[in-house]
Amino acid sequence: MAKETKDSPVIDIEGTFDRTERYIEENKKSLLLIVGAVVVLAGGFLGWKYLYQKPRAEEASSALFRAEAAFAKDSFNLAMNGKGDMMGLIAIADEYGNTPAGNLANYYLGICYLNTGKPAQAIEVLNEFDASDKFVGTLAIGLLGDAHMENKQIDEAISYYIKAAGREPNKFTSPIFLKKAALAYEDKGNKAEALKLYQQIKSEYPDSPEAQSVDKYIYRTGGTVE
């Protein structure tokens, strides 16, 4: 047995085990309930994921595939509303909103609403879209700019265009949205801010299609070209 000193208290190992055993014995029922609850919750999550969520995701993907076919043909009203046993994007987004396909339905809906002259509805559904994907997410933000522009909300449109241009900057989407923002500034009569964006396109994205024709916009807003 360890000798007791002034600096080191005696550790009663046997007493500790006794207390632990008594605690387990006295609380066996409640401990079993806790363990059982964890097992039930884990089982419930797995059941929800594989028996409920996965089949719903597959159903949503199947429904979206048919709506996408109509969308690809520019049949926007058919894509939105469906027909017969074909679900439309509105129903898919409503019924399967918590699935990837249901989320994507909101993106397609935004485009459909824009093409059918309903910018307010486009704004609503695009705000529901989870824009986590880098490319599609950037396009969705730009579409929000288009929707606000159509809705005569120019300041909001510019804000979304600038956000889209600066999200994962690249030579494909960034100059497109910079140009849209510049044109919106021109629409407001703010040629100075428009000029800055045109010059940004020319200097930062010289190989883009937008840069090839940007000189005339620079001249138009009072700039000079070297």
C-alpha positions as CSV (number, residue, x, y, z in Angstrom):
1,M,0.0,0.0,0.0
2,A,1.4,3.5,-0.9
3,K,2.7,5.4,2.0
4,E,0.9,8.6,2.8
5,T,2.9,11.8,2.7
6,K,2.0,15.4,3.4
7,D,2.2,16.2,-0.3
8,S,0.4,13.2,-1.8
9,P,-3.1,12.3,-0.6
10,V,-4.0,8.6,-0.4
11,I,-6.0,7.4,-3.4
12,D,-8.7,5.0,-2.2
13,I,-8.8,2.8,-5.4
14,E,-11.1,0.2,-3.8
15,G,-13.4,2.9,-2.6
16,T,-13.6,4.5,-6.0
17,F,-14.5,1.2,-7.7
18,D,-17.1,0.5,-5.0
19,R,-18.7,4.0,-5.6
20,T,-18.7,3.4,-9.4
21,E,-20.3,0.0,-9.0
22,R,-22.9,1.4,-6.7
23,Y,-23.7,4.2,-9.1
24,I,-24.1,1.9,-12.0
25,E,-26.2,-0.5,-10.0
26,E,-28.4,2.2,-8.6
27,N,-28.8,4.0,-11.9
28,K,-28.8,0.9,-14.2
29,K,-32.3,1.5,-15.4
30,S,-31.8,5.2,-16.3
31,L,-28.4,4.4,-18.0
32,L,-30.1,1.7,-20.1
33,L,-32.7,4.2,-21.1
34,I,-30.1,6.7,-22.2
35,V,-28.2,4.1,-24.2
36,G,-31.5,2.8,-25.7
37,A,-32.4,6.4,-26.6
38,V,-29.1,6.9,-28.4
39,V,-29.6,3.7,-30.4
40,V,-33.2,4.6,-31.3
41,L,-32.1,8.1,-32.4
42,A,-29.2,6.7,-34.5
43,G,-31.5,4.1,-36.0
44,G,-34.2,6.7,-36.7
45,F,-31.7,8.9,-38.5
46,L,-30.4,6.1,-40.7
47,G,-34.0,5.0,-41.4
48,W,-35.0,8.6,-42.3
49,K,-31.9,8.9,-44.5
50,Y,-32.2,5.6,-46.4
51,L,-35.9,4.7,-46.2
52,Y,-37.3,8.2,-46.6
53,Q,-34.8,10.8,-47.8
54,K,-33.1,8.7,-50.5
55,P,-36.3,7.5,-52.2
56,R,-37.6,11.1,-52.1
57,A,-34.4,12.4,-53.7
58,E,-34.7,9.7,-56.5
59,E,-38.4,10.6,-57.0
60,A,-37.5,14.3,-57.3
61,S,-34.7,13.6,-59.8
62,S,-37.0,11.6,-61.9
63,A,-39.7,14.3,-61.9
64,L,-37.1,17.1,-62.6
65,F,-35.7,15.2,-65.6
66,R,-39.0,15.4,-67.4
67,A,-39.4,19.1,-66.5
68,E,-35.9,19.8,-67.7
69,A,-36.8,18.4,-71.1
70,A,-39.6,21.0,-71.5
71,F,-37.3,23.7,-70.1
72,A,-34.6,22.9,-72.7
73,K,-37.1,23.4,-75.4
74,D,-38.0,26.9,-74.0
75,S,-41.5,25.6,-73.1
76,F,-41.4,27.6,-69.9
77,N,-45.1,27.4,-69.0
78,L,-45.1,23.7,-69.5
79,A,-41.9,23.3,-67.5
80,M,-43.4,25.4,-64.7
81,N,-46.9,23.9,-64.5
82,G,-46.4,20.4,-65.9
83,K,-49.2,18.5,-67.7
84,G,-50.9,15.2,-67.0
85,D,-48.6,12.9,-65.1
86,M,-45.7,15.2,-65.6
87,M,-44.9,17.3,-62.5
88,G,-44.0,21.0,-63.2
89,L,-41.1,22.8,-61.5
90,I,-43.5,24.6,-59.1
91,A,-44.8,21.3,-57.8
92,I,-41.4,19.8,-57.6
93,A,-39.9,22.7,-55.6
94,D,-42.9,22.6,-53.3
95,E,-43.0,18.9,-52.8
96,Y,-39.3,18.1,-52.8
97,G,-37.7,21.3,-51.6
98,N,-35.4,19.6,-49.2
99,T,-33.8,17.5,-52.0
100,P,-31.0,18.5,-54.4
101,A,-33.5,18.2,-57.4
102,G,-36.1,20.2,-55.5
103,N,-33.5,22.9,-54.8
104,L,-32.4,23.0,-58.5
105,A,-36.1,23.4,-59.5
106,N,-36.0,26.8,-57.9
107,Y,-33.1,27.8,-60.1
108,Y,-35.0,26.7,-63.2
109,L,-38.1,28.4,-62.0
110,G,-36.2,31.7,-61.6
111,I,-35.3,31.5,-65.3
112,C,-38.8,30.6,-66.3
113,Y,-40.3,33.5,-64.4
114,L,-37.8,35.9,-66.0
115,N,-38.7,34.6,-69.4
116,T,-42.4,35.0,-68.8
117,G,-42.3,38.5,-67.5
118,K,-42.6,37.8,-63.7
119,P,-39.5,39.2,-62.1
120,A,-41.0,39.4,-58.6
121,Q,-41.7,35.7,-58.6
122,A,-38.2,35.1,-60.0
123,I,-36.7,37.0,-57.1
124,E,-38.7,34.9,-54.6
125,V,-37.7,31.5,-55.9
126,L,-34.1,32.4,-56.6
127,N,-33.8,33.5,-53.0
128,E,-35.0,30.0,-52.0
129,F,-32.2,28.4,-54.1
130,D,-29.2,27.2,-52.2
131,A,-26.4,28.7,-54.2
132,S,-23.5,26.6,-52.7
133,D,-22.4,25.3,-56.1
134,K,-19.6,27.6,-57.4
135,F,-20.7,27.9,-61.0
136,V,-24.5,27.5,-60.8
137,G,-24.5,29.6,-57.6
138,T,-22.8,32.4,-59.4
139,L,-25.3,32.3,-62.2
140,A,-28.1,32.3,-59.7
141,I,-26.8,35.5,-58.1
142,G,-26.5,37.1,-61.6
143,L,-30.0,36.1,-62.3
144,L,-31.1,37.9,-59.2
145,G,-29.5,41.0,-60.7
146,D,-31.5,40.4,-63.9
147,A,-34.7,40.0,-62.0
148,H,-34.2,43.2,-59.9
149,M,-33.3,45.0,-63.1
150,E,-36.5,43.9,-64.7
151,N,-38.3,44.9,-61.6
152,K,-36.9,48.5,-61.9
153,Q,-34.7,48.0,-58.8
154,I,-31.4,49.2,-60.3
155,D,-29.4,49.6,-57.2
156,E,-30.2,46.1,-56.1
157,A,-29.5,44.8,-59.5
158,I,-26.0,46.4,-59.5
159,S,-25.3,44.9,-56.1
160,Y,-26.1,41.4,-57.3
161,Y,-24.1,41.8,-60.5
162,I,-21.0,43.0,-58.6
163,K,-21.4,40.1,-56.2
164,A,-21.7,37.6,-59.0
165,A,-18.6,39.1,-60.8
166,G,-16.5,38.8,-57.6
167,R,-17.6,35.3,-56.6
168,E,-14.9,32.9,-57.8
169,P,-13.5,35.5,-60.4
170,N,-12.9,34.0,-63.8
171,K,-12.7,35.1,-67.4
172,F,-16.1,33.6,-68.3
173,T,-18.7,34.9,-65.9
174,S,-16.9,37.8,-64.2
175,P,-16.8,40.1,-67.3
176,I,-20.4,39.3,-68.2
177,F,-21.6,40.5,-64.9
178,L,-19.2,43.4,-64.7
179,K,-20.7,44.6,-68.1
180,K,-24.3,44.1,-66.8
181,A,-23.4,46.2,-63.7
182,A,-21.8,48.9,-65.9
183,L,-24.9,49.1,-68.2
184,A,-27.1,49.4,-65.1
185,Y,-24.9,52.3,-63.9
186,E,-25.3,53.9,-67.3
187,D,-29.1,53.4,-67.0
188,K,-28.9,55.4,-63.7
189,G,-26.8,58.1,-65.5
190,N,-23.7,57.3,-63.5
191,K,-21.1,57.2,-66.3
192,A,-18.1,57.5,-63.9
193,E,-18.9,54.2,-62.2
194,A,-19.8,52.5,-65.5
195,L,-16.4,53.6,-66.9
196,K,-14.5,52.0,-64.0
197,L,-16.2,48.7,-64.7
198,Y,-15.6,48.8,-68.4
199,Q,-11.9,49.6,-67.7
200,Q,-11.8,46.7,-65.2
201,I,-13.0,44.3,-67.9
202,K,-10.4,45.6,-70.4
203,S,-7.5,45.3,-67.9
204,E,-8.4,42.2,-65.9
205,Y,-10.1,40.0,-68.6
206,P,-8.5,41.1,-71.9
207,D,-9.2,37.7,-73.5
208,S,-12.9,37.7,-72.8
209,P,-15.5,38.3,-75.5
210,E,-16.7,41.3,-73.5
211,A,-13.2,42.9,-73.6
212,Q,-13.1,42.7,-77.4
213,S,-15.9,45.2,-77.8
214,V,-15.5,47.2,-74.6
215,D,-13.6,50.2,-76.2
216,K,-16.8,51.7,-77.6
217,Y,-18.4,51.6,-74.1
218,I,-15.3,53.2,-72.6
219,Y,-15.6,56.0,-75.2
220,R,-19.3,56.3,-74.6
221,T,-18.8,56.9,-70.9
222,G,-16.0,59.5,-71.4
223,G,-12.9,57.4,-71.2
224,T,-10.0,57.1,-73.5
225,V,-8.3,54.0,-75.0
226,E,-4.6,53.6,-75.4
